[in-house]
């Protein structure tokens, strides 16, 4: 009996060992670096999309290692693919451990692996519904939803980049998009009539199950940037008739009620906090500019605005340099704030801890840093 008991115990230990080994294999978080010309860390990676200057074909993607286990690569897309990204980098998102980037001027979408090696692309210049140019993207359930100038939303297979469906006739020049509760929110910004800009006041709500227009919301004019957090949608309208860009809350749980929260020119979300900056710039002496930045935050759960800056010991120049992007690393809460010098020189990125403590500043590797994605 003792021998049988001992054998049974040994078998149980062996089974446990196999089970633990199997779990370890299942939890292998190695990234797809196929085709990479450089060795990149498996711990953490940040990619910064630089928009470049319109018509200059100088969009690019910078690689940054937050754990300091690799050097910065100022244009990793070019290094990996021996080709330029194109004209006007518009948006970049991470989905299913791949990178998707939209290039407005060149009018295409590309799928990149975790090392920024191009896997495939889809060009839209020959499609009359999409020829006006791709803008912003959101992803869900295996699809990329992209907005286009000309009033079209495209439903794109995230694996193949094949266009599965198009929703046309949605207003005019579509900008920011975000997804909340299986609904796609789309900003309809402006149209041009007789060479004059007419700023619009629409946010379209699209049911993703039927891929049809469900509702049209009225918001402050020239809606642009949209983000979602905690089942709420936040919108910034570039309302040039107001003292600054208008920050609004769209509440899907309250019949998509639209409420004005204040003023902000850029925003980022992380852990139920909406990080805000109101960057007021005087362009009257262009290309010389004068900027004053005011940082604040909004607690999404409590619905309260905090007018105190969320930054600590920030470099002084951040108070008066034009801010082009803010992003939060969803894995650790680090805040990335990017500044622009437009076409005169490269922008900078300022990295802060979740509590606002300044970590470091680095060159973004290009002009007009526009978006960022994070791998951890």
C-alpha positions in Angstrom: 0.0 0.0 0.0 2.9 2.3 0.8 4.5 1.7 -2.6 1.2 2.3 -4.4 0.7 5.5 -2.4 4.2 6.7 -3.2 3.7 5.9 -6.9 0.4 7.8 -6.9 2.1 10.8 -5.2 4.9 10.8 -7.8 2.4 10.7 -10.6 0.4 13.6 -9.2 3.7 15.6 -8.9 4.5 14.8 -12.5 1.1 15.8 -13.7 1.4 19.0 -11.7 4.8 19.7 -13.3 3.4 19.1 -16.8 0.4 21.3 -16.0 2.7 24.1 -14.8 4.9 23.8 -17.9 1.8 23.9 -20.2 0.6 27.0 -18.4 4.0 28.6 -18.9 3.8 27.8 -22.6 0.3 29.3 -22.9 1.5 32.5 -21.3 4.4 33.0 -23.7 4.0 36.6 -24.6 6.7 36.7 -27.2 6.0 39.3 -29.9 6.0 38.7 -33.6 9.3 40.1 -34.9 9.4 38.1 -38.1 11.5 39.9 -40.7 13.1 42.3 -38.2 16.5 43.7 -39.1 17.2 44.7 -35.5 16.9 42.9 -32.1 14.2 44.5 -30.0 13.4 43.9 -26.3 10.6 41.6 -25.4 9.8 43.6 -22.3 8.4 46.9 -23.4 8.2 48.9 -26.6 6.8 52.3 -27.5 6.2 53.5 -31.1 5.6 57.1 -31.9 3.9 58.1 -35.2 5.3 61.3 -36.7 2.8 63.0 -39.0 5.5 64.9 -40.9 4.7 67.9 -43.1 2.0 67.7 -45.7 3.5 67.1 -49.2 7.0 66.3 -47.9 6.6 62.5 -47.8 8.3 62.6 -44.3 6.0 60.7 -42.1 7.8 58.1 -39.9 7.6 55.9 -36.8 10.1 56.1 -33.9 11.0 53.2 -31.6 11.6 53.9 -27.9 12.5 51.4 -25.2 11.1 52.7 -21.9 13.1 50.1 -19.9 16.4 51.4 -21.5 17.2 48.0 -22.9 17.6 49.2 -26.5 18.6 52.4 -28.3 16.0 54.8 -29.8 15.5 54.2 -33.6 14.3 57.5 -35.1 12.6 55.9 -38.1 12.2 52.2 -37.5 9.7 51.9 -40.3 12.3 52.9 -42.8 15.0 50.8 -41.2 12.8 47.7 -41.3 11.1 48.2 -44.7 13.7 50.3 -46.6 10.8 52.6 -47.7 9.4 55.8 -46.4 6.0 55.7 -44.6 4.6 58.3 -46.9 2.8 61.7 -46.8 1.0 62.7 -43.6 0.8 60.0 -40.9 -2.7 60.4 -39.6 -3.4 57.7 -37.0 -1.8 54.6 -35.5 -3.5 52.0 -33.3 -2.5 48.6 -31.8 -4.8 45.7 -32.2 -4.2 42.0 -31.6 -0.5 42.7 -31.2 -0.2 44.3 -34.6 0.1 48.0 -35.5 -2.2 49.6 -37.9 -1.2 53.0 -39.4 -3.2 55.3 -41.7 -1.4 57.6 -44.0 -3.7 60.4 -45.2 -1.8 62.0 -48.0 -0.7 58.7 -49.5 -4.2 57.3 -48.7 -3.5 53.8 -47.5 -3.6 51.7 -44.4 -0.8 49.3 -43.4 -0.6 46.4 -41.0 2.7 46.1 -39.2 4.0 43.4 -36.9 5.3 44.2 -33.4 8.7 45.0 -34.9 7.2 47.5 -37.3 7.8 45.2 -40.3 5.0 45.8 -42.9 2.8 42.7 -43.3 0.3 44.1 -45.8 -1.3 47.4 -47.0 -4.5 48.5 -48.7 -4.5 51.6 -50.9 -7.6 53.6 -51.5 -6.7 56.1 -54.3 -8.7 54.2 -56.9 -11.9 53.8 -54.9 -14.2 56.8 -55.6 -15.8 56.5 -52.2 -12.5 56.5 -50.4 -10.3 58.6 -52.7 -10.6 61.8 -50.5 -8.3 60.2 -47.9 -8.2 58.0 -44.8 -8.3 59.6 -41.4 -8.8 57.8 -38.1 -9.3 54.2 -36.9 -10.9 52.1 -34.2 -10.9 48.3 -33.9 -13.3 45.7 -32.5 -14.2 42.0 -33.2 -11.7 41.5 -36.0 -12.4 44.7 -37.9 -10.8 48.1 -38.3 -13.3 50.9 -38.7 -11.8 53.9 -40.6 -13.1 57.3 -41.3 -12.6 59.0 -44.6 -12.9 62.5 -46.0 -15.8 62.5 -48.4 -18.2 61.0 -45.8 -17.4 57.3 -45.8 -16.8 54.8 -43.0 -15.0 51.6 -44.1 -15.2 48.2 -42.3 -11.9 46.6 -42.9 -10.9 43.0 -42.1 -8.1 43.4 -39.6 -6.3 40.2 -40.9 -6.5 40.7 -44.6 -7.1 44.5 -44.9 -9.9 43.6 -47.3 -12.8 46.2 -47.3 -15.8 44.2 -46.1 -18.4 47.0 -46.2 -18.6 50.8 -46.7 -21.1 53.2 -45.2 -21.3 56.2 -47.6 -23.1 59.5 -47.6 -22.3 60.2 -43.9 -21.9 64.0 -44.1 -18.6 65.4 -45.4 -15.2 65.3 -43.9 -15.1 62.7 -41.1 -12.5 62.9 -38.4 -12.1 61.1 -35.0 -13.8 57.8 -34.2 -14.2 55.7 -31.1 -16.2 52.6 -30.1 -18.5 52.3 -27.0 -20.9 49.5 -26.4 -20.8 48.2 -29.9 -21.5 51.6 -31.3 -19.1 53.6 -33.5 -19.0 57.4 -32.8 -17.8 59.5 -35.7 -17.0 63.2 -35.9 -18.4 65.0 -39.0 -16.2 68.1 -39.0 -16.6 70.4 -41.9 -17.4 71.0 -45.6 -16.2 73.4 -48.2 -18.7 75.4 -50.2 -17.5 77.9 -52.8 -14.1 77.8 -51.3 -15.5 78.6 -47.8 -15.2 76.4 -44.8 -18.6 75.5 -43.2 -18.1 73.9 -39.8 -20.6 71.2 -38.9 -22.1 70.0 -35.6 -22.7 66.3 -36.1 -21.5 63.2 -34.4 -22.8 60.0 -36.0 -23.6 56.9 -34.0 -23.3 53.8 -36.0 -24.6 50.4 -34.9 -21.8 47.9 -35.6 -24.0 44.9 -35.7 -26.1 46.2 -38.6 -23.4 48.6 -39.8 -26.0 51.3 -40.2 -26.6 54.9 -38.9 -28.5 54.7 -35.6 -28.4 58.4 -34.5 -27.0 61.8 -35.2 -26.0 63.9 -32.2 -25.7 67.7 -32.2 -22.4 68.9 -30.7 -20.3 72.1 -30.7 -19.1 72.9 -34.2 -16.2 71.3 -35.9 -16.1 68.0 -33.9 -12.7 66.3 -34.1 -11.1 64.2 -31.4 -13.1 61.3 -29.8 -12.0 58.9 -27.0 -13.9 56.3 -24.8 -13.4 55.4 -21.2 -15.7 53.8 -18.6 -18.5 53.5 -21.1 -18.5 57.2 -21.7 -17.4 59.1 -24.8 -15.4 62.4 -24.8 -15.3 64.8 -27.6 -13.2 67.9 -28.5 -14.6 70.2 -31.0 -12.3 72.7 -32.8 -14.8 75.5 -32.4 -13.0 78.5 -33.7 -15.9 80.8 -32.6 -15.3 79.9 -29.0 -12.4 81.0 -26.7 -10.8 77.6 -27.1 -11.6 74.1 -28.3 -14.7 72.7 -26.6 -14.6 69.6 -24.4 -17.8 67.6 -24.2 -19.2 64.4 -22.6 -21.5 62.1 -24.5 -23.2 59.7 -22.2 -24.5 56.5 -23.9 -26.3 55.5 -20.7 -28.4 58.7 -20.8 -29.6 58.6 -24.4 -26.3 60.0 -25.6 -26.8 63.3 -23.8 -24.2 65.8 -24.8 -22.8 68.0 -22.0 -20.1 70.7 -22.2 -17.3 70.1 -19.6 -15.0 73.0 -20.4 -12.1 73.7 -22.8 -9.3 71.5 -24.0 -7.2 71.1 -27.1 -6.0 67.6 -26.4 -6.8 64.7 -24.2 -5.8 61.2 -23.2 -7.5 58.5 -21.0 -6.2 56.0 -18.5 -7.6 54.3 -15.5 -10.8 56.3 -15.4 -9.0 59.6 -15.6 -9.3 62.0 -18.6 -6.0 64.0 -18.9 -6.4 67.4 -20.5 -4.5 70.3 -21.8 -5.8 73.6 -23.1 -3.0 74.8 -25.3 -3.7 78.3 -26.5 -1.4 79.4 -29.3 -1.1 82.8 -31.0 -0.4 82.3 -34.7 -0.5 85.9 -35.6 3.2 86.1 -36.2 3.5 82.8 -38.0 5.9 81.0 -38.2 6.7 82.5 -34.8 4.1 81.3 -32.3 3.4 82.0 -28.6 1.7 79.3 -26.5 0.3 79.0 -23.0 -0.6 75.5 -21.7 -3.0 74.7 -18.9 -3.1 71.1 -17.7 -6.1 69.6 -15.8 -7.9 66.3 -15.3 -11.4 64.9 -15.1 -12.4 62.0 -12.8 -14.7 59.9 -15.0 -16.2 57.8 -12.1 -17.0 60.8 -9.9 -17.7 63.3 -12.7 -15.5 65.9 -11.2 -13.0 68.3 -12.8 -9.6 69.0 -11.2 -8.2 72.3 -12.3 -4.8 71.5 -10.7 -2.2 70.2 -13.1 -1.6 66.5 -13.0 2.1 67.0 -13.7 4.9 67.2 -11.1 8.3 68.9 -11.6 7.6 69.3 -15.4 10.2 71.1 -17.4 9.4 74.8 -17.7 9.3 74.7 -21.5 6.3 72.4 -21.4 4.2 75.4 -20.2 4.7 77.3 -23.5 5.4 74.8 -26.3 2.6 73.7 -28.6 1.3 70.2 -27.6 0.4 67.9 -30.5 -0.3 64.6 -28.7 -1.0 63.1 -25.3 -1.2 59.3 -24.7 -1.3 57.0 -21.7 0.4 53.7 -21.6 -2.5 51.4 -20.6 -0.1 48.9 -19.0 1.5 51.1 -16.3 -0.2 54.5 -16.6 2.8 56.4 -17.8 1.8 59.6 -19.5 3.4 60.7 -22.8 3.1 64.3 -23.9 4.5 65.3 -27.3 5.3 68.8 -28.5 5.6 70.2 -32.0 7.8 72.8 -33.7 5.7 72.2 -36.9 8.0 72.0 -40.0 11.0 73.8 -38.4 12.4 70.9 -36.4 11.7 67.6 -34.7 9.2 67.5 -31.8 9.9 66.2 -28.3 8.2 63.6 -26.1 7.9 64.2 -22.3 7.3 61.0 -20.2 5.7 61.1 -16.8 4.8 58.4 -14.3 1.1 57.8 -13.5 1.4 60.1 -10.5 2.7 62.9 -12.7 6.4 62.6 -11.8 8.6 63.6 -14.7 10.8 60.8 -16.0 12.6 62.1 -19.1 12.4 64.0 -22.4 13.5 62.6 -25.8 13.5 63.6 -29.4 10.5 62.1 -31.2 12.5 61.5 -34.4 10.4 63.5 -36.8 7.9 66.4 -37.2 4.5 66.7 -35.5 4.3 63.6 -33.3 0.7 62.4 -33.8 0.1 59.0 -32.1 1.7 56.3 -30.0 1.2 52.6 -29.3 2.6 50.5 -26.5 3.7 46.9 -26.2 4.4 45.4 -22.7 
